[in-house]
Amino acid sequence: MYTADKKRYETMKYNRCGRSGLLLPGVSLGFWHNFGDTASYANMEKICRTAFDHGITHFDLANNYGPEPGSAEKNLGRILRENFKPYRDELVISTKAGYLMWDGPYGEWGSRKHMLASLDQSLKRLGLEYVDIFYHHRMDPDTPLEETMLALEQAVRSGKSIYAGLSNYDGEHLAQATAILKDLRVPFVINQNRYSIFDRTIENNGFKKTAAKLGMGIIAYSPLDQGLLSDRYLNGIPEDSRIRTDNRFLKESALTEEKLRQIRALNELAAGRGQSLAQMALAWVLKDSDVTSVLVGASRAEQLLDNIKALDNTKFEESELAEIDRICGEKNVQ
Ligand SMILES: NC(=O)c1ccc[n+]([C@@H]2O[C@H](COP(=O)([O-])OP(=O)(O)OC[C@H]3O[C@@H](n4cnc5c(N)ncnc54)[C@H](OP(=O)(O)O)[C@@H]3O)[C@@H](O)[C@H]2O)c1
């Protein structure tokens, strides 16, 4: 029987999600990889216990996380039942709908039909009465935005979700969605977008600025670029790494000579700051208050312990920022 560490809130830093009442840990745990039916249950359970014992109160899922799609929610459901029953009110659990989940015309995108049926399925797999955040997972070019937002409203009004969120939206659609949700008085508090030293899209397309102006939180996913921004690939491709064990989204071809050169240079810079490369990469995402939390994945508990230490130093000298940009061939936009 698991009992959470009494000291779990002593070191974690909690950040306010935009101008909302919701506080999230600086480091959150994602279930995209390593929680499907191909992974070891004992390892998943250990990762979740380690996370919670160190103040990581936020677990992020989606209907389709697996493999098989749905299995990450099912496995977390078991972990919650067997470990976290007394702690439900200390956890923020999110899920999403929008990517392909089941056959036929209602299995994906942003219709009211898809969104609400998917949320019901997720709750069943998780064994929960409600999630804390329900996201629309990706913009739908064909469904009227108002319909999708009304589905989020229904999710919240029915008590099946506490907050609403959007994922992978651009600045223009974020502004439109915010206006609709404000009218509907829906507690829309968070955006989930990809952001890392290697992926500056939300800086370059104005999303980061728009979100800050609207008082919205951002939770940055793949802040380690799926593991590239760590020491994982410095000396070849380990057999237990994501490139070798999964390969659905991170392919060997991503590891070009140029990328490896950048990783090595960043690793040296991190060492000079007294950080691991993973820690520096996470600190970089959190360096200003626009980002509420970094949403990391982990194949083992030790990685989480390494990542949490990023919060000890999220300050950068101007010269360090310029050097990171130079290494990556980026212009600093913010
Ligand atoms: N909304 C969306 O569309 C969307 C899309 C993608 C992801 N997400 C969310 O974001 C979460 C995180 O995404 P991600 O897994 O790509 O994040 P990530 O943190 O960039 O990558 C995680 C991987 O990096 C490696 N790693 C982590 N910590 C490490 C450390 N300290 N040292 C060395 N290697 C380390 C591990 O790889 P190995 O497996 O090789 O050990 C781990 O599986 C997902 O689980 C999901 O919740 C959302």
PDBQT file of the ligand as one rigid body, heavy atoms in Angstrom, charges set to zero:
ROOT
HETATM    1  N1  LIG A 401      -1.014  18.575 -26.798  1.00  0.00    +0.000 N 
HETATM    2  C1  LIG A 401      -0.292  17.887 -27.648  1.00  0.00    +0.000 C 
HETATM    3  O1  LIG A 401      -0.556  17.850 -28.858  1.00  0.00    +0.000 OA
HETATM    4  C2  LIG A 401       0.890  17.121 -27.128  1.00  0.00    +0.000 A 
HETATM    5  C3  LIG A 401       1.842  16.581 -28.013  1.00  0.00    +0.000 A 
HETATM    6  C4  LIG A 401       2.939  15.926 -27.474  1.00  0.00    +0.000 A 
HETATM    7  C5  LIG A 401       3.099  15.813 -26.098  1.00  0.00    +0.000 A 
HETATM    8  N2  LIG A 401       2.151  16.332 -25.266  1.00  0.00    +0.000 N 
HETATM    9  C6  LIG A 401       2.254  16.200 -23.781  1.00  0.00    +0.000 C 
HETATM   10  O2  LIG A 401       3.564  16.518 -23.363  1.00  0.00    +0.000 OA
HETATM   11  C7  LIG A 401       4.112  15.428 -22.620  1.00  0.00    +0.000 C 
HETATM   12  C8  LIG A 401       5.596  15.383 -22.761  1.00  0.00    +0.000 C 
HETATM   13  O3  LIG A 401       5.979  15.178 -24.112  1.00  0.00    +0.000 OA
HETATM   14  P1  LIG A 401       7.348  14.459 -24.421  1.00  0.00    +0.000 P 
HETATM   15  O4  LIG A 401       7.340  13.106 -23.812  1.00  0.00    +0.000 OA
HETATM   16  O5  LIG A 401       7.646  14.615 -25.849  1.00  0.00    +0.000 OA
HETATM   17  O6  LIG A 401       8.342  15.402 -23.528  1.00  0.00    +0.000 OA
HETATM   18  P2  LIG A 401       9.877  15.589 -23.400  1.00  0.00    +0.000 P 
HETATM   19  O7  LIG A 401      10.046  15.898 -21.941  1.00  0.00    +0.000 OA
HETATM   20  O8  LIG A 401      10.375  16.555 -24.401  1.00  0.00    +0.000 OA
HETATM   21  O9  LIG A 401      10.539  14.169 -23.718  1.00  0.00    +0.000 OA
HETATM   22  C9  LIG A 401      10.452  13.115 -22.811  1.00  0.00    +0.000 C 
HETATM   23  C10 LIG A 401      11.559  12.103 -23.040  1.00  0.00    +0.000 C 
HETATM   24  O10 LIG A 401      12.829  12.712 -22.809  1.00  0.00    +0.000 OA
HETATM   25  C11 LIG A 401      13.702  11.813 -22.141  1.00  0.00    +0.000 C 
HETATM   26  N3  LIG A 401      14.027  12.419 -20.827  1.00  0.00    +0.000 N 
HETATM   27  C12 LIG A 401      13.204  13.022 -19.949  1.00  0.00    +0.000 A 
HETATM   28  N4  LIG A 401      13.882  13.500 -18.900  1.00  0.00    +0.000 NA
HETATM   29  C13 LIG A 401      15.186  13.192 -19.124  1.00  0.00    +0.000 A 
HETATM   30  C14 LIG A 401      16.373  13.429 -18.404  1.00  0.00    +0.000 A 
HETATM   31  N5  LIG A 401      16.375  14.086 -17.240  1.00  0.00    +0.000 N 
HETATM   32  N6  LIG A 401      17.546  12.985 -18.925  1.00  0.00    +0.000 NA
HETATM   33  C15 LIG A 401      17.558  12.329 -20.102  1.00  0.00    +0.000 A 
HETATM   34  N7  LIG A 401      16.456  12.081 -20.850  1.00  0.00    +0.000 NA
HETATM   35  C16 LIG A 401      15.280  12.519 -20.357  1.00  0.00    +0.000 A 
HETATM   36  C17 LIG A 401      12.956  10.512 -22.009  1.00  0.00    +0.000 C 
HETATM   37  O11 LIG A 401      13.259   9.786 -23.186  1.00  0.00    +0.000 OA
HETATM   38  P3  LIG A 401      13.596   8.230 -23.206  1.00  0.00    +0.000 P 
HETATM   39  O12 LIG A 401      12.259   7.581 -23.367  1.00  0.00    +0.000 OA
HETATM   40  O13 LIG A 401      14.463   8.074 -24.385  1.00  0.00    +0.000 OA
HETATM   41  O14 LIG A 401      14.233   7.884 -21.900  1.00  0.00    +0.000 OA
HETATM   42  C18 LIG A 401      11.515  10.944 -22.059  1.00  0.00    +0.000 C 
HETATM   43  O15 LIG A 401      10.640   9.932 -22.483  1.00  0.00    +0.000 OA
HETATM   44  C19 LIG A 401       3.375  14.217 -23.183  1.00  0.00    +0.000 C 
HETATM   45  O16 LIG A 401       3.426  13.100 -22.339  1.00  0.00    +0.000 OA
HETATM   46  C20 LIG A 401       1.980  14.780 -23.313  1.00  0.00    +0.000 C 
HETATM   47  O17 LIG A 401       1.358  14.795 -22.049  1.00  0.00    +0.000 OA
HETATM   48  C21 LIG A 401       1.064  16.991 -25.762  1.00  0.00    +0.000 A 
ENDROOT
TORSDOF 0
